[in-house]
Amino acid sequence: MGNTVTCTGDQSAGAFFGGPPIDTLNVNSLTADITPASGTPGVRMVSTGDITVNSNTGAFKIITTGANARGVRLKPAVARSP
């Protein structure tokens, strides 16, 4: 694969990336806390294969509330039968 997505700046509503072909997610140089709606993960990535996350939120945080609201959720994509 080898495809990378980088999240910078204001990601306050949360960040979602559905792969493939994304296999690396960088979260850095934020300008605000990540504070999505209740029940929503702060950073969510769905991809096939291996997933790499590089995170340096600096002075900012990932803050979530509600059921199943993980700070970072990495999920493998499920192959569906035709």
C-alpha positions, -999 to 999 in steps of 0.1 A, spaced: 0 0 0 21 29 12 -6 57 13 -5 82 41 -31 108 53 -20 136 76 -44 154 99 -33 189 110 -49 222 121 -85 222 135 -97 186 138 -121 195 166 -151 176 151 -130 144 148 -113 128 119 -125 98 99 -107 80 72 -120 50 54 -95 29 35 -82 13 15 -58 24 2 -48 44 33 -25 25 56 -8 53 76 -24 81 96 -4 110 110 -21 134 135 1 164 144 3 202 143 -32 205 158 -47 240 166 -75 227 189 -85 197 210 -103 169 191 -138 169 207 -163 152 185 -200 147 192 -210 123 219 -206 86 210 -181 95 182 -144 84 182 -119 113 181 -99 97 153 -113 67 133 -96 49 105 -109 19 86 -85 0 63 -75 -34 50 -42 -47 61 -18 -31 85 -25 3 100 1 27 114 -8 58 135 17 84 143 3 110 168 18 141 183 -11 163 195 13 187 212 -6 208 238 -40 195 225 -60 165 236 -84 140 222 -115 142 244 -145 119 238 -178 112 256 -206 87 254 -209 50 246 -182 35 224 -165 69 220 -129 58 219 -101 84 215 -86 65 185 -104 36 168 -86 15 142 -108 -10 124 -100 -35 97 -123 -33 67 -144 -65 62 -146 -81 28 -181 -86 17 -194 -113 -6 -209 -101 -39 
